[in-house]
Protein backbone atom coordinates (compact mmCIF):
# COMPACT_ATOMS: atom_id res chain seq x y z
CA UNK A 1 0.00 0.00 0.00
CA UNK A 2 2.82 2.41 0.83
CA UNK A 3 4.55 2.06 -2.54
CA UNK A 4 1.23 2.38 -4.34
CA UNK A 5 0.67 5.65 -2.49
CA UNK A 6 4.16 6.86 -3.47
CA UNK A 7 3.44 6.16 -7.15
CA UNK A 8 0.03 7.86 -7.00
CA UNK A 9 1.49 10.87 -5.20
CA UNK A 10 4.67 11.51 -7.18
CA UNK A 11 4.63 9.74 -10.56
CA UNK A 12 3.18 12.71 -12.44
CA UNK A 13 6.24 14.86 -11.72
CA UNK A 14 8.77 14.71 -14.59
CA UNK A 15 11.84 14.98 -12.33
CA UNK A 16 11.01 11.77 -10.40
CA UNK A 17 12.61 8.36 -10.67
CA UNK A 18 12.21 5.30 -8.45
CA UNK A 19 15.36 4.17 -6.64
CA UNK A 20 14.97 0.65 -5.25
CA UNK A 21 18.68 -0.23 -5.31
CA UNK A 22 21.40 2.22 -4.32
CA UNK A 23 25.19 1.80 -4.68
CA UNK A 24 24.90 -1.84 -5.56
CA UNK A 25 28.56 -2.72 -5.01
CA UNK A 26 28.17 -1.98 -1.30
CA UNK A 27 26.01 -5.09 -0.92
CA UNK A 28 25.86 -8.73 -1.91
CA UNK A 29 24.19 -8.36 -5.29
CA UNK A 30 22.94 -11.95 -5.42
CA UNK A 31 21.25 -11.57 -2.02
CA UNK A 32 19.25 -8.58 -3.28
CA UNK A 33 18.57 -9.88 -6.79
CA UNK A 34 15.11 -11.23 -5.95
CA UNK A 35 14.16 -8.02 -4.15
CA UNK A 36 15.33 -5.89 -7.08
CA UNK A 37 13.39 -7.99 -9.58
CA UNK A 38 10.17 -7.76 -7.55
CA UNK A 39 10.45 -4.01 -6.94
CA UNK A 40 11.33 -3.14 -10.53
CA UNK A 41 8.38 -5.21 -11.77
CA UNK A 42 6.10 -3.54 -9.19
CA UNK A 43 6.93 0.01 -10.31
CA UNK A 44 6.81 -0.80 -14.02
CA UNK A 45 3.38 -2.42 -13.71
CA UNK A 46 1.84 0.43 -11.70
CA UNK A 47 3.54 3.64 -12.85
CA UNK A 48 1.37 5.06 -15.68
CA UNK A 49 4.16 7.46 -16.71
CA UNK A 50 6.92 4.87 -16.99
CA UNK A 51 9.50 6.76 -14.92
CA UNK A 52 13.01 5.32 -14.72
CA UNK A 53 13.73 2.71 -12.05
CA UNK A 54 17.15 2.69 -10.38
CA UNK A 55 18.21 -0.78 -9.30
CA UNK A 56 20.81 -3.36 -10.21
CA UNK A 57 20.88 -4.71 -13.76
CA UNK A 58 17.13 -5.39 -13.56
CA UNK A 59 16.38 -1.64 -13.66
CA UNK A 60 16.81 1.17 -16.17
CA UNK A 61 19.65 2.85 -14.23
CA UNK A 62 22.42 1.30 -12.13
CA UNK A 63 23.67 3.23 -9.10
CA UNK A 64 27.31 2.99 -8.04
CA UNK A 65 29.08 4.82 -5.26
CA UNK A 66 31.33 7.26 -7.09
CA UNK A 67 34.55 5.58 -8.26
CA UNK A 68 34.08 2.46 -6.15
CA UNK A 69 33.49 -1.05 -7.39
CA UNK A 70 35.37 -3.56 -5.26
CA UNK A 71 36.73 -3.77 -1.73
CA UNK A 72 40.21 -3.21 -3.16
CA UNK A 73 39.20 0.38 -3.97
CA UNK A 74 38.34 1.18 -0.35
CA UNK A 75 41.10 2.56 1.93
CA UNK A 76 41.91 0.15 4.79
CA UNK A 77 40.60 0.86 8.28
CA UNK A 78 43.13 1.83 10.95
CA UNK A 79 43.16 -0.12 13.19
CA UNK A 80 41.30 -3.09 11.70
CA UNK A 81 37.85 -3.37 13.36
CA UNK A 82 36.75 -6.41 15.35
CA UNK A 83 35.41 -9.18 13.17
CA UNK A 84 31.86 -8.61 14.45
CA UNK A 85 31.96 -4.96 13.35
CA UNK A 86 34.00 -5.32 10.18
CA UNK A 87 31.13 -5.09 7.72
CA UNK A 88 29.43 -2.16 9.48
CA UNK A 89 32.64 -0.20 9.83
CA UNK A 90 33.62 -0.90 6.25
CA UNK A 91 30.29 0.26 4.86
CA UNK A 92 29.52 3.32 6.99
CA UNK A 93 30.74 6.66 5.70
CA UNK A 94 31.20 8.37 9.06
CA UNK A 95 33.01 5.45 10.69
CA UNK A 96 35.34 5.09 7.76
CA UNK A 97 36.13 8.79 7.65
CA UNK A 98 36.77 8.86 11.40
CA UNK A 99 38.97 5.76 11.44
CA UNK A 100 41.02 6.38 8.29
CA UNK A 101 41.14 10.16 7.98
CA UNK A 102 40.45 9.59 4.28
CA UNK A 103 37.37 10.30 2.20
CA UNK A 104 35.50 7.34 0.83
CA UNK A 105 36.85 6.90 -2.63
CA UNK A 106 39.93 8.76 -3.85
CA UNK A 107 39.47 10.48 -7.20
CA UNK A 108 42.30 12.99 -7.38
CA UNK A 109 41.94 16.75 -7.21
CA UNK A 110 39.90 19.22 -9.23
CA UNK A 111 42.53 19.24 -12.00
CA UNK A 112 42.23 15.48 -12.55
CA UNK A 113 38.78 14.46 -11.42
CA UNK A 114 37.38 14.66 -14.97
CA UNK A 115 39.73 11.90 -16.18
CA UNK A 116 38.81 9.62 -13.28
CA UNK A 117 35.06 10.10 -13.62
CA UNK A 118 34.96 9.94 -17.40
CA UNK A 119 36.95 6.71 -17.58
CA UNK A 120 35.06 5.11 -14.70
CA UNK A 121 31.63 6.03 -16.04
CA UNK A 122 32.48 4.96 -19.58
CA UNK A 123 33.73 1.59 -18.30
CA UNK A 124 30.52 0.97 -16.33
CA UNK A 125 28.23 2.08 -19.18
CA UNK A 126 30.01 -0.22 -21.62
CA UNK A 127 30.06 -3.13 -19.17
CA UNK A 128 26.39 -2.98 -18.19
CA UNK A 129 24.81 -1.37 -21.25
CA UNK A 130 22.71 0.93 -19.06
CA UNK A 131 22.67 4.48 -17.81
CA UNK A 132 25.01 4.77 -14.80
CA UNK A 133 24.50 6.99 -11.78
CA UNK A 134 27.63 7.85 -9.78
CA UNK A 135 26.34 8.51 -6.29
CA UNK A 136 27.71 11.08 -3.83
CA UNK A 137 30.55 13.09 -5.29
CA UNK A 138 33.19 13.95 -2.70
CA UNK A 139 32.76 17.28 -0.92
CA UNK A 140 36.00 18.75 -2.22
CA UNK A 141 34.67 22.08 -3.34
CA UNK A 142 32.39 23.43 -6.02
CA UNK A 143 34.77 23.07 -8.96
CA UNK A 144 35.66 19.45 -8.11
CA UNK A 145 32.00 18.46 -8.06
CA UNK A 146 31.01 20.38 -11.18
CA UNK A 147 33.91 18.98 -13.22
CA UNK A 148 33.19 15.43 -12.06
CA UNK A 149 29.49 15.88 -12.83
CA UNK A 150 30.10 17.09 -16.39
CA UNK A 151 32.71 14.39 -17.04
CA UNK A 152 30.21 11.71 -15.98
CA UNK A 153 27.63 13.23 -18.32
CA UNK A 154 30.09 13.23 -21.24
CA UNK A 155 30.56 9.48 -20.73
CA UNK A 156 26.81 8.84 -20.85
CA UNK A 157 26.07 8.82 -17.11
CA UNK A 158 25.36 11.17 -14.24
CA UNK A 159 26.72 12.11 -10.83
CA UNK A 160 24.99 13.22 -7.64
CA UNK A 161 26.28 15.33 -4.76
CA UNK A 162 26.04 14.22 -1.16
CA UNK A 163 23.71 15.96 1.27
CA UNK A 164 23.46 14.20 4.65
CA UNK A 165 21.81 16.42 7.30
CA UNK A 166 22.07 13.69 9.95
CA UNK A 167 25.86 14.05 9.92
CA UNK A 168 25.82 17.79 9.11
CA UNK A 169 27.11 17.15 5.60
CA UNK A 170 25.55 19.76 3.35
CA UNK A 171 26.00 20.57 -0.32
CA UNK A 172 27.07 24.11 -1.15
CA UNK A 173 24.13 26.01 -2.74
CA UNK A 174 26.45 26.91 -5.63
CA UNK A 175 26.99 23.20 -6.29
CA UNK A 176 23.24 22.69 -6.48
CA UNK A 177 23.07 25.63 -8.89
CA UNK A 178 25.69 23.89 -11.07
CA UNK A 179 23.46 20.80 -11.20
CA UNK A 180 20.58 22.99 -12.37
CA UNK A 181 22.80 24.58 -15.04
CA UNK A 182 23.56 21.11 -16.41
CA UNK A 183 19.87 20.26 -16.41
CA UNK A 184 19.19 23.36 -18.49
CA UNK A 185 21.35 21.85 -21.25
CA UNK A 186 19.99 18.32 -20.83
CA UNK A 187 16.37 19.45 -21.17
CA UNK A 188 16.99 20.42 -24.80
CA UNK A 189 18.78 17.23 -25.87
CA UNK A 190 17.66 13.99 -27.45
CA UNK A 191 19.73 11.97 -24.98
CA UNK A 192 18.51 8.58 -26.19
CA UNK A 193 20.44 9.08 -29.46
CA UNK A 194 23.60 10.54 -27.90
CA UNK A 195 26.79 8.62 -27.19
CA UNK A 196 30.37 9.63 -26.33
CA UNK A 197 32.03 11.08 -29.46
CA UNK A 198 35.69 11.69 -28.57
CA UNK A 199 36.62 12.21 -32.24
CA UNK A 200 34.54 15.40 -32.62
CA UNK A 201 36.99 17.77 -30.87
CA UNK A 202 39.70 16.96 -33.42
CA UNK A 203 42.34 19.59 -32.71
CA UNK A 204 42.91 21.77 -29.65
CA UNK A 205 45.68 22.61 -27.19
CA UNK A 206 46.04 19.31 -25.33
CA UNK A 207 48.72 20.71 -23.03
CA UNK A 208 46.18 23.05 -21.49
CA UNK A 209 42.77 21.57 -22.21
CA UNK A 210 40.91 18.29 -22.04
CA UNK A 211 37.88 18.03 -24.32
CA UNK A 212 34.93 15.63 -24.19
CA UNK A 213 31.90 15.24 -26.45
CA UNK A 214 28.51 13.57 -26.18
CA UNK A 215 26.63 13.63 -29.46
CA UNK A 216 24.23 12.25 -32.04
CA UNK A 217 24.13 13.01 -35.77
CA UNK A 218 22.30 16.28 -35.10
CA UNK A 219 23.31 17.42 -31.60
CA UNK A 220 26.69 17.64 -29.88
CA UNK A 221 27.69 18.89 -26.44
CA UNK A 222 31.39 19.53 -25.86
CA UNK A 223 32.93 20.10 -22.45
CA UNK A 224 36.34 21.75 -22.08
CA UNK A 225 38.37 21.62 -18.86
CA UNK A 226 41.30 24.03 -18.50
CA UNK A 227 43.16 21.62 -16.25
CA UNK A 228 46.53 23.33 -16.64
CA UNK A 229 45.68 26.36 -14.50
CA UNK A 230 42.49 26.96 -12.54
CA UNK A 231 43.79 30.26 -11.18
CA UNK A 232 44.12 32.01 -14.54
CA UNK A 233 41.65 32.43 -17.41
CA UNK A 234 42.04 30.43 -20.59
CA UNK A 235 42.44 32.78 -23.57
CA UNK A 236 43.01 32.58 -27.34
CA UNK A 237 42.01 28.93 -27.68
CA UNK A 238 40.34 27.28 -30.67
CA UNK A 239 38.94 23.84 -31.42
CA UNK A 240 38.51 22.12 -34.80
CA UNK A 241 35.27 20.17 -34.95
CA UNK A 242 35.07 16.96 -36.97
CA UNK A 243 31.42 16.97 -38.05
CA UNK A 244 29.43 15.75 -41.04
CA UNK A 245 29.01 18.38 -43.74
CA UNK A 246 26.14 20.71 -43.02
CA UNK A 247 25.07 23.91 -41.35
CA UNK A 248 25.25 24.13 -37.56
CA UNK A 249 24.38 26.49 -34.75
CA UNK A 250 27.28 26.81 -32.31
CA UNK A 251 26.39 28.16 -28.87
CA UNK A 252 28.79 28.93 -26.02
CA UNK A 253 27.63 28.07 -22.51
CA UNK A 254 29.11 28.92 -19.13
CA UNK A 255 28.53 25.93 -16.80
CA UNK A 256 29.22 28.11 -13.74
CA UNK A 257 26.59 30.77 -14.41
CA UNK A 258 24.13 28.84 -16.57
CA UNK A 259 24.22 31.52 -19.29
CA UNK A 260 24.61 31.22 -23.05
CA UNK A 261 27.32 33.64 -24.14
CA UNK A 262 27.12 33.88 -27.92
CA UNK A 263 25.65 32.21 -30.98
CA UNK A 264 27.01 31.89 -34.49
CA UNK A 265 26.15 29.77 -37.55
CA UNK A 266 28.75 28.25 -39.81
CA UNK A 267 29.01 25.83 -42.72
CA UNK A 268 31.24 22.80 -42.13
CA UNK A 269 32.70 21.29 -45.33
CA UNK A 270 34.65 18.06 -45.10
CA UNK A 271 37.85 17.54 -47.03
CA UNK A 272 37.11 14.38 -49.05
CA UNK A 273 40.78 13.38 -49.14
CA UNK A 274 41.39 13.40 -45.39
CA UNK A 275 37.88 13.28 -43.96
CA UNK A 276 38.80 16.16 -41.66
CA UNK A 277 37.44 19.68 -41.59
CA UNK A 278 39.81 22.35 -42.90
CA UNK A 279 41.59 24.54 -40.38
CA UNK A 280 39.44 27.51 -41.42
CA UNK A 281 36.51 25.77 -39.72
CA UNK A 282 38.02 26.09 -36.26
CA UNK A 283 35.74 27.51 -33.57
CA UNK A 284 37.24 30.19 -31.35
CA UNK A 285 36.58 29.72 -27.66
CA UNK A 286 35.86 32.84 -25.61
CA UNK A 287 37.98 33.64 -22.59
CA UNK A 288 36.85 31.42 -19.72
CA UNK A 289 37.89 30.19 -16.31
CA UNK A 290 38.25 26.47 -15.50
CA UNK A 291 35.61 25.03 -17.85
CA UNK A 292 33.45 25.85 -20.87
CA UNK A 293 30.71 24.19 -22.90
CA UNK A 294 29.80 24.22 -26.60
CA UNK A 295 26.34 23.18 -27.79
CA UNK A 296 26.40 22.38 -31.52
CA UNK A 297 23.16 21.58 -33.37
CA UNK A 298 22.41 20.91 -37.00
CA UNK A 299 20.18 23.55 -38.58
Secondary structure, DSSP 8 states (H G I E B T S, - for coil): -HHHHHHHHHTTSTT--EES--SGGGS-TTTTHHHHHHHHHHHHHH-TT---EEESTTSSEEEEETT--SGGGS---SS---GGGHHHHHH-HHHHHHHHSS-SS----TTTHHHHHHHHHHHHHHHH-SEEEEEEE--S-HHHHHHHHHHHHHTTEEEEE--BGGGTB---HHHHHHHHHHHHHHTTS-GGG-EE-TTSEEE--TTT-EEEEEE-SSEEEEEEE-TT-SSS-B-SEEEEE---SEEEEEEEEETTTTEEEEEEEEEE-B-TTTSSB-GGG-EEE--BSSEEEEEEEE-
